[in-house]
């Protein structure tokens, strides 16, 4: 009979938990099925098995949002650098090639005074003292949206991203050198989103932010 599709019923996926990430050696020989999930109880990362071939299993990282808010946070009345949001990056979550995508949306008093949107990346507790991956002046604008990344470069202790002063948006060409850091992400780290006013009477507002983590497949 034409038009018949044969459907097989899959076994119910199972959840595996450990304090470490899976490896490609955690496979069918260990009872792993395609579709099984692995939860790293230390970092909070979750992986799904897309191939359980013995000695060559594939575990795909499920992208995760580490922090997100649409609640406006206003800055006014001071010219000191001020933290507006801090997002924790759990120890080991980035692995050796993970990327943090930091998206921020800003509004501000539209005049020629300096209003600097910034985010810093550093060890847990470094706050506004971390390394700048975004530092853009929003003078003479009403608002802006920016997307930037911090990527581990084949090492848990080596990161890079676009220069902090790249025009707001985070994309395009630049004459500056890449921003680099040597933060040990096997320990807890953080993203600190902050603002600086040139004139205390002005206002800038962090309207929303999102910090998302992605990792390549484990093969």
C-alpha atoms as an extended CHARMM CRD file, in Angstrom:
* protein
*
       219  EXT
         1         1  UNK       CA              0.0000000000        0.0000000000        0.0000000000  PROA      1               0.0000000000
         2         2  UNK       CA              1.4760000000        3.3150000000       -1.0530000000  PROA      2               0.0000000000
         3         3  UNK       CA              1.8640000000        6.2810000000        1.2440000000  PROA      3               0.0000000000
         4         4  UNK       CA              2.4770000000        4.2170000000        4.3940000000  PROA      4               0.0000000000
         5         5  UNK       CA              5.1520000000        5.5180000000        6.7280000000  PROA      5               0.0000000000
         6         6  UNK       CA              6.7370000000        3.1230000000        9.1940000000  PROA      6               0.0000000000
         7         7  UNK       CA              7.2090000000        4.6720000000       12.6350000000  PROA      7               0.0000000000
         8         8  UNK       CA              9.1960000000        3.0230000000       15.4190000000  PROA      8               0.0000000000
         9         9  UNK       CA              8.5770000000        3.8460000000       19.0300000000  PROA      9               0.0000000000
        10        10  UNK       CA             11.7280000000        5.1390000000       20.6930000000  PROA      10              0.0000000000
        11        11  UNK       CA             12.7600000000        4.1480000000       24.1730000000  PROA      11              0.0000000000
        12        12  UNK       CA             12.1520000000        6.8310000000       26.7690000000  PROA      12              0.0000000000
        13        13  UNK       CA             15.2470000000        9.0680000000       27.0480000000  PROA      13              0.0000000000
        14        14  UNK       CA             16.9900000000        8.9960000000       30.3890000000  PROA      14              0.0000000000
        15        15  UNK       CA             18.7700000000       11.6110000000       32.4460000000  PROA      15              0.0000000000
        16        16  UNK       CA             22.3830000000       11.1530000000       33.4980000000  PROA      16              0.0000000000
        17        17  UNK       CA             23.9400000000       13.3490000000       36.1810000000  PROA      17              0.0000000000
        18        18  UNK       CA             27.5620000000       13.9700000000       37.0910000000  PROA      18              0.0000000000
        19        19  UNK       CA             29.8240000000       16.7200000000       38.3920000000  PROA      19              0.0000000000
        20        20  UNK       CA             31.6340000000       16.8450000000       35.0290000000  PROA      20              0.0000000000
        21        21  UNK       CA             30.7370000000       17.1180000000       31.3250000000  PROA      21              0.0000000000
        22        22  UNK       CA             30.2780000000       13.9370000000       29.2580000000  PROA      22              0.0000000000
        23        23  UNK       CA             32.9650000000       12.6990000000       26.8620000000  PROA      23              0.0000000000
        24        24  UNK       CA             32.6510000000       10.8630000000       23.5560000000  PROA      24              0.0000000000
        25        25  UNK       CA             33.5260000000        7.6900000000       25.4540000000  PROA      25              0.0000000000
        26        26  UNK       CA             30.2280000000        7.8140000000       27.3350000000  PROA      26              0.0000000000
        27        27  UNK       CA             28.3030000000        5.8380000000       24.7370000000  PROA      27              0.0000000000
        28        28  UNK       CA             26.1070000000        2.8320000000       23.9500000000  PROA      28              0.0000000000
        29        29  UNK       CA             28.5380000000        0.5990000000       25.8010000000  PROA      29              0.0000000000
        30        30  UNK       CA             27.5260000000        2.4060000000       28.9790000000  PROA      30              0.0000000000
        31        31  UNK       CA             23.8300000000        2.1140000000       28.1830000000  PROA      31              0.0000000000
        32        32  UNK       CA             23.4950000000        5.5790000000       26.6650000000  PROA      32              0.0000000000
        33        33  UNK       CA             20.6610000000        6.0430000000       24.1700000000  PROA      33              0.0000000000
        34        34  UNK       CA             20.2460000000        8.7360000000       21.5360000000  PROA      34              0.0000000000
        35        35  UNK       CA             18.1160000000       11.4350000000       23.1270000000  PROA      35              0.0000000000
        36        36  UNK       CA             19.4810000000       10.8840000000       26.6420000000  PROA      36              0.0000000000
        37        37  UNK       CA             20.3010000000       14.0280000000       28.6130000000  PROA      37              0.0000000000
        38        38  UNK       CA             23.4000000000       14.6610000000       30.7060000000  PROA      38              0.0000000000
        39        39  UNK       CA             23.1790000000       17.2160000000       33.5230000000  PROA      39              0.0000000000
        40        40  UNK       CA             26.3970000000       18.6530000000       34.9630000000  PROA      40              0.0000000000
        41        41  UNK       CA             25.4380000000       19.4030000000       38.5650000000  PROA      41              0.0000000000
        42        42  UNK       CA             28.4750000000       21.6740000000       39.0200000000  PROA      42              0.0000000000
        43        43  UNK       CA             28.0920000000       24.0250000000       36.0510000000  PROA      43              0.0000000000
        44        44  UNK       CA             24.3760000000       23.5620000000       35.3750000000  PROA      44              0.0000000000
        45        45  UNK       CA             25.0280000000       22.6940000000       31.7190000000  PROA      45              0.0000000000
        46        46  UNK       CA             22.7910000000       20.1770000000       29.9570000000  PROA      46              0.0000000000
        47        47  UNK       CA             23.8220000000       18.0450000000       26.9710000000  PROA      47              0.0000000000
        48        48  UNK       CA             21.7400000000       15.7630000000       24.7490000000  PROA      48              0.0000000000
        49        49  UNK       CA             23.1630000000       12.6560000000       23.0630000000  PROA      49              0.0000000000
        50        50  UNK       CA             22.7450000000       12.8140000000       19.2640000000  PROA      50              0.0000000000
        51        51  UNK       CA             24.9120000000        9.7670000000       18.5450000000  PROA      51              0.0000000000
        52        52  UNK       CA             25.8150000000        6.9370000000       20.9230000000  PROA      52              0.0000000000
        53        53  UNK       CA             28.3890000000        5.2560000000       18.6790000000  PROA      53              0.0000000000
        54        54  UNK       CA             30.9000000000        3.3750000000       20.8240000000  PROA      54              0.0000000000
        55        55  UNK       CA             34.0420000000        5.4620000000       21.2240000000  PROA      55              0.0000000000
        56        56  UNK       CA             32.5990000000        8.3120000000       19.1610000000  PROA      56              0.0000000000
        57        57  UNK       CA             29.4710000000        9.5140000000       20.9150000000  PROA      57              0.0000000000
        58        58  UNK       CA             28.2280000000       13.0510000000       20.2510000000  PROA      58              0.0000000000
        59        59  UNK       CA             26.8160000000       15.2000000000       23.0560000000  PROA      59              0.0000000000
        60        60  UNK       CA             25.2180000000       18.4850000000       22.0190000000  PROA      60              0.0000000000
        61        61  UNK       CA             25.1550000000       21.3710000000       24.4930000000  PROA      61              0.0000000000
        62        62  UNK       CA             21.7470000000       22.9310000000       24.9860000000  PROA      62              0.0000000000
        63        63  UNK       CA             22.2340000000       26.7350000000       24.8700000000  PROA      63              0.0000000000
        64        64  UNK       CA             21.2810000000       28.3330000000       28.1640000000  PROA      64              0.0000000000
        65        65  UNK       CA             20.4000000000       31.8060000000       29.3680000000  PROA      65              0.0000000000
        66        66  UNK       CA             22.5030000000       32.7170000000       32.4040000000  PROA      66              0.0000000000
        67        67  UNK       CA             20.6770000000       35.9740000000       33.0770000000  PROA      67              0.0000000000
        68        68  UNK       CA             17.9020000000       38.0010000000       31.5130000000  PROA      68              0.0000000000
        69        69  UNK       CA             15.6420000000       40.8900000000       32.5000000000  PROA      69              0.0000000000
        70        70  UNK       CA             13.2890000000       43.3890000000       30.9180000000  PROA      70              0.0000000000
        71        71  UNK       CA             12.9660000000       45.4310000000       34.1140000000  PROA      71              0.0000000000
        72        72  UNK       CA             14.3890000000       48.9160000000       33.4880000000  PROA      72              0.0000000000
        73        73  UNK       CA             17.2760000000       50.0250000000       35.7300000000  PROA      73              0.0000000000
        74        74  UNK       CA             17.9500000000       53.7730000000       35.6430000000  PROA      74              0.0000000000
        75        75  UNK       CA             21.1940000000       55.5640000000       36.4720000000  PROA      75              0.0000000000
        76        76  UNK       CA             21.1800000000       59.2320000000       37.4770000000  PROA      76              0.0000000000
        77        77  UNK       CA             22.5650000000       61.5390000000       40.1750000000  PROA      77              0.0000000000
        78        78  UNK       CA             26.1940000000       60.3200000000       40.0880000000  PROA      78              0.0000000000
        79        79  UNK       CA             29.1930000000       60.3420000000       37.7710000000  PROA      79              0.0000000000
        80        80  UNK       CA             30.7140000000       57.2260000000       39.3550000000  PROA      80              0.0000000000
        81        81  UNK       CA             30.7390000000       53.9580000000       37.4440000000  PROA      81              0.0000000000
        82        82  UNK       CA             27.6720000000       52.0700000000       38.6630000000  PROA      82              0.0000000000
        83        83  UNK       CA             26.7470000000       48.3960000000       38.3200000000  PROA      83              0.0000000000
        84        84  UNK       CA             23.2490000000       47.9870000000       36.8770000000  PROA      84              0.0000000000
        85        85  UNK       CA             23.1580000000       44.1870000000       36.5600000000  PROA      85              0.0000000000
        86        86  UNK       CA             25.4990000000       41.3170000000       37.4080000000  PROA      86              0.0000000000
        87        87  UNK       CA             25.2280000000       37.8510000000       35.8640000000  PROA      87              0.0000000000
        88        88  UNK       CA             27.0930000000       34.8780000000       37.3130000000  PROA      88              0.0000000000
        89        89  UNK       CA             28.9820000000       32.4990000000       35.0180000000  PROA      89              0.0000000000
        90        90  UNK       CA             29.2370000000       29.1670000000       36.8880000000  PROA      90              0.0000000000
        91        91  UNK       CA             32.6070000000       27.4960000000       37.2720000000  PROA      91              0.0000000000
        92        92  UNK       CA             33.4190000000       25.3790000000       34.2270000000  PROA      92              0.0000000000
        93        93  UNK       CA             30.2810000000       26.3750000000       32.3170000000  PROA      93              0.0000000000
        94        94  UNK       CA             32.1560000000       27.8630000000       29.3320000000  PROA      94              0.0000000000
        95        95  UNK       CA             34.4270000000       24.8510000000       28.7780000000  PROA      95              0.0000000000
        96        96  UNK       CA             37.3920000000       25.5340000000       26.4880000000  PROA      96              0.0000000000
        97        97  UNK       CA             35.4790000000       26.9170000000       23.4890000000  PROA      97              0.0000000000
        98        98  UNK       CA             32.2640000000       28.3220000000       24.9120000000  PROA      98              0.0000000000
        99        99  UNK       CA             30.8860000000       31.7550000000       24.0190000000  PROA      99              0.0000000000
       100       100  UNK       CA             28.9060000000       34.2530000000       26.0630000000  PROA      100             0.0000000000
       101       101  UNK       CA             26.5820000000       36.4800000000       24.0260000000  PROA      101             0.0000000000
       102       102  UNK       CA             25.6930000000       39.6740000000       25.8980000000  PROA      102             0.0000000000
       103       103  UNK       CA             22.7530000000       41.6760000000       24.5310000000  PROA      103             0.0000000000
       104       104  UNK       CA             21.8610000000       45.0370000000       26.0920000000  PROA      104             0.0000000000
       105       105  UNK       CA             19.2650000000       47.6900000000       25.3020000000  PROA      105             0.0000000000
       106       106  UNK       CA             19.7150000000       51.2770000000       26.5140000000  PROA      106             0.0000000000
       107       107  UNK       CA             17.8910000000       54.6010000000       26.5290000000  PROA      107             0.0000000000
       108       108  UNK       CA             19.2860000000       57.9340000000       27.6820000000  PROA      108             0.0000000000
       109       109  UNK       CA             18.9340000000       61.6950000000       27.8220000000  PROA      109             0.0000000000
       110       110  UNK       CA             19.5930000000       62.9180000000       24.2960000000  PROA      110             0.0000000000
       111       111  UNK       CA             22.3010000000       65.5520000000       24.5990000000  PROA      111             0.0000000000
       112       112  UNK       CA             26.0190000000       65.8970000000       23.9020000000  PROA      112             0.0000000000
       113       113  UNK       CA             27.0920000000       64.8620000000       27.4080000000  PROA      113             0.0000000000
       114       114  UNK       CA             28.9830000000       61.6030000000       27.8110000000  PROA      114             0.0000000000
       115       115  UNK       CA             26.8950000000       58.5540000000       28.7640000000  PROA      115             0.0000000000
       116       116  UNK       CA             28.9160000000       55.3340000000       28.6430000000  PROA      116             0.0000000000
       117       117  UNK       CA             27.3060000000       51.9080000000       28.3140000000  PROA      117             0.0000000000
       118       118  UNK       CA             29.6800000000       49.2270000000       29.5170000000  PROA      118             0.0000000000
       119       119  UNK       CA             29.9710000000       45.5850000000       30.4290000000  PROA      119             0.0000000000
       120       120  UNK       CA             32.9520000000       44.0070000000       32.1270000000  PROA      120             0.0000000000
       121       121  UNK       CA             33.9990000000       40.3750000000       32.2920000000  PROA      121             0.0000000000
       122       122  UNK       CA             35.9900000000       39.1080000000       35.2430000000  PROA      122             0.0000000000
       123       123  UNK       CA             36.2820000000       36.6710000000       38.1050000000  PROA      123             0.0000000000
       124       124  UNK       CA             33.3520000000       36.3920000000       40.4950000000  PROA      124             0.0000000000
       125       125  UNK       CA             33.1920000000       39.4790000000       42.7060000000  PROA      125             0.0000000000
       126       126  UNK       CA             35.2290000000       41.7270000000       40.3970000000  PROA      126             0.0000000000
       127       127  UNK       CA             32.1510000000       43.8070000000       39.5480000000  PROA      127             0.0000000000
       128       128  UNK       CA             32.9750000000       47.0790000000       37.8160000000  PROA      128             0.0000000000
       129       129  UNK       CA             36.6770000000       46.2100000000       38.0890000000  PROA      129             0.0000000000
       130       130  UNK       CA             36.5380000000       43.4950000000       35.4220000000  PROA      130             0.0000000000
       131       131  UNK       CA             37.8850000000       43.9140000000       31.8920000000  PROA      131             0.0000000000
       132       132  UNK       CA             35.7940000000       46.0540000000       29.5310000000  PROA      132             0.0000000000
       133       133  UNK       CA             34.2530000000       44.1910000000       26.5930000000  PROA      133             0.0000000000
       134       134  UNK       CA             31.8090000000       47.0100000000       25.9060000000  PROA      134             0.0000000000
       135       135  UNK       CA             32.4810000000       50.7150000000       26.4410000000  PROA      135             0.0000000000
       136       136  UNK       CA             30.3960000000       52.8740000000       24.1040000000  PROA      136             0.0000000000
       137       137  UNK       CA             29.4770000000       56.5260000000       24.5060000000  PROA      137             0.0000000000
       138       138  UNK       CA             25.7670000000       57.1210000000       23.8710000000  PROA      138             0.0000000000
       139       139  UNK       CA             26.0810000000       60.9310000000       23.6690000000  PROA      139             0.0000000000
       140       140  UNK       CA             23.6220000000       62.5860000000       21.2780000000  PROA      140             0.0000000000
       141       141  UNK       CA             21.4420000000       59.4890000000       21.0420000000  PROA      141             0.0000000000
       142       142  UNK       CA             18.1320000000       58.4490000000       22.5430000000  PROA      142             0.0000000000
       143       143  UNK       CA             18.9120000000       54.7460000000       22.7490000000  PROA      143             0.0000000000
       144       144  UNK       CA             20.9100000000       51.8020000000       21.4920000000  PROA      144             0.0000000000
       145       145  UNK       CA             20.9930000000       48.0260000000       21.3300000000  PROA      145             0.0000000000
       146       146  UNK       CA             24.2760000000       46.1610000000       21.5210000000  PROA      146             0.0000000000
       147       147  UNK       CA             25.3200000000       42.5270000000       21.0600000000  PROA      147             0.0000000000
       148       148  UNK       CA             28.8190000000       41.3620000000       21.9830000000  PROA      148             0.0000000000
       149       149  UNK       CA             30.5540000000       38.0890000000       22.6910000000  PROA      149             0.0000000000
       150       150  UNK       CA             33.2320000000       36.7130000000       24.9870000000  PROA      150             0.0000000000
       151       151  UNK       CA             34.7470000000       33.4730000000       23.6740000000  PROA      151             0.0000000000
       152       152  UNK       CA             37.1190000000       30.9940000000       25.2650000000  PROA      152             0.0000000000
       153       153  UNK       CA             39.8650000000       30.4160000000       22.7100000000  PROA      153             0.0000000000
       154       154  UNK       CA             40.5810000000       26.6870000000       23.0100000000  PROA      154             0.0000000000
       155       155  UNK       CA             41.4210000000       27.2550000000       26.6710000000  PROA      155             0.0000000000
       156       156  UNK       CA             39.3760000000       27.8220000000       29.8060000000  PROA      156             0.0000000000
       157       157  UNK       CA             41.7830000000       30.6570000000       30.6580000000  PROA      157             0.0000000000
       158       158  UNK       CA             41.9630000000       32.6400000000       27.3970000000  PROA      158             0.0000000000
       159       159  UNK       CA             39.1530000000       34.8520000000       26.0410000000  PROA      159             0.0000000000
       160       160  UNK       CA             38.6770000000       37.3150000000       23.2130000000  PROA      160             0.0000000000
       161       161  UNK       CA             36.0250000000       39.6550000000       21.8290000000  PROA      161             0.0000000000
       162       162  UNK       CA             35.6450000000       42.7800000000       19.7230000000  PROA      162             0.0000000000
       163       163  UNK       CA             37.3740000000       45.9320000000       21.0020000000  PROA      163             0.0000000000
       164       164  UNK       CA             35.3270000000       47.5220000000       23.7810000000  PROA      164             0.0000000000
       165       165  UNK       CA             35.0870000000       50.8450000000       21.9550000000  PROA      165             0.0000000000
       166       166  UNK       CA             33.7370000000       49.3770000000       18.7240000000  PROA      166             0.0000000000
       167       167  UNK       CA             30.7180000000       51.4640000000       17.6900000000  PROA      167             0.0000000000
       168       168  UNK       CA             27.5690000000       50.5030000000       19.5390000000  PROA      168             0.0000000000
       169       169  UNK       CA             26.0410000000       47.3790000000       18.0540000000  PROA      169             0.0000000000
       170       170  UNK       CA             29.1500000000       45.2330000000       18.3700000000  PROA      170             0.0000000000
       171       171  UNK       CA             29.3590000000       44.4460000000       14.6360000000  PROA      171             0.0000000000
       172       172  UNK       CA             31.3510000000       45.8660000000       11.7580000000  PROA      172             0.0000000000
       173       173  UNK       CA             34.9610000000       46.7310000000       11.0410000000  PROA      173             0.0000000000
       174       174  UNK       CA             37.4990000000       48.0810000000       13.5060000000  PROA      174             0.0000000000
       175       175  UNK       CA             41.0370000000       49.3860000000       13.5010000000  PROA      175             0.0000000000
       176       176  UNK       CA             41.5480000000       48.3080000000       17.0990000000  PROA      176             0.0000000000
       177       177  UNK       CA             42.9950000000       45.1080000000       18.4950000000  PROA      177             0.0000000000
       178       178  UNK       CA             40.6950000000       42.4230000000       19.8470000000  PROA      178             0.0000000000
       179       179  UNK       CA             39.8730000000       42.6030000000       23.5260000000  PROA      179             0.0000000000
       180       180  UNK       CA             41.5950000000       39.7210000000       25.3360000000  PROA      180             0.0000000000
       181       181  UNK       CA             41.5590000000       38.3970000000       28.8780000000  PROA      181             0.0000000000
       182       182  UNK       CA             43.0380000000       35.4880000000       30.8110000000  PROA      182             0.0000000000
       183       183  UNK       CA             40.2200000000       34.7610000000       33.2520000000  PROA      183             0.0000000000
       184       184  UNK       CA             40.2500000000       31.2270000000       34.6760000000  PROA      184             0.0000000000
       185       185  UNK       CA             36.7080000000       30.1170000000       33.8450000000  PROA      185             0.0000000000
       186       186  UNK       CA             37.1690000000       26.7860000000       35.5800000000  PROA      186             0.0000000000
       187       187  UNK       CA             36.3500000000       29.0160000000       38.5710000000  PROA      187             0.0000000000
       188       188  UNK       CA             33.2590000000       31.2070000000       38.8470000000  PROA      188             0.0000000000
       189       189  UNK       CA             33.2400000000       34.3530000000       36.6930000000  PROA      189             0.0000000000
       190       190  UNK       CA             30.7410000000       37.1320000000       36.0290000000  PROA      190             0.0000000000
       191       191  UNK       CA             29.4390000000       39.6990000000       33.5680000000  PROA      191             0.0000000000
       192       192  UNK       CA             28.8500000000       43.1170000000       35.1260000000  PROA      192             0.0000000000
       193       193  UNK       CA             26.7230000000       45.5480000000       33.0990000000  PROA      193             0.0000000000
       194       194  UNK       CA             27.2970000000       49.1260000000       34.1910000000  PROA      194             0.0000000000
       195       195  UNK       CA             26.9590000000       52.7640000000       33.2220000000  PROA      195             0.0000000000
       196       196  UNK       CA             28.8690000000       56.0330000000       33.6370000000  PROA      196             0.0000000000
       197       197  UNK       CA             27.3960000000       59.5220000000       33.3250000000  PROA      197             0.0000000000
       198       198  UNK       CA             29.4740000000       62.5340000000       32.3730000000  PROA      198             0.0000000000
       199       199  UNK       CA             26.9110000000       64.8390000000       34.0290000000  PROA      199             0.0000000000
       200       200  UNK       CA             25.0480000000       63.6530000000       37.1170000000  PROA      200             0.0000000000
       201       201  UNK       CA             21.8050000000       65.3450000000       36.0980000000  PROA      201             0.0000000000
       202       202  UNK       CA             21.4240000000       63.1550000000       33.0060000000  PROA      202             0.0000000000
       203       203  UNK       CA             19.8130000000       59.7210000000       32.9800000000  PROA      203             0.0000000000
       204       204  UNK       CA             20.7130000000       56.4970000000       31.2320000000  PROA      204             0.0000000000
       205       205  UNK       CA             18.6400000000       53.3560000000       31.5860000000  PROA      205             0.0000000000
       206       206  UNK       CA             19.4610000000       49.7130000000       31.0520000000  PROA      206             0.0000000000
       207       207  UNK       CA             16.1310000000       48.6910000000       29.5340000000  PROA      207             0.0000000000
       208       208  UNK       CA             16.9240000000       44.9980000000       29.1270000000  PROA      208             0.0000000000
       209       209  UNK       CA             19.7550000000       42.5040000000       29.0100000000  PROA      209             0.0000000000
       210       210  UNK       CA             20.3940000000       38.8730000000       28.1860000000  PROA      210             0.0000000000
       211       211  UNK       CA             23.5080000000       36.7520000000       28.7290000000  PROA      211             0.0000000000
       212       212  UNK       CA             23.4400000000       33.4700000000       26.8050000000  PROA      212             0.0000000000
       213       213  UNK       CA             25.9890000000       30.6400000000       26.8110000000  PROA      213             0.0000000000
       214       214  UNK       CA             26.6560000000       28.3140000000       23.8710000000  PROA      214             0.0000000000
       215       215  UNK       CA             29.1440000000       25.4500000000       23.5590000000  PROA      215             0.0000000000
       216       216  UNK       CA             30.2860000000       23.3190000000       20.6080000000  PROA      216             0.0000000000
       217       217  UNK       CA             29.3670000000       19.6220000000       20.4530000000  PROA      217             0.0000000000
       218       218  UNK       CA             31.4130000000       17.2100000000       22.5090000000  PROA      218             0.0000000000
       219       219  UNK       CA             32.7140000000       14.6330000000       20.0360000000  PROA      219             0.0000000000
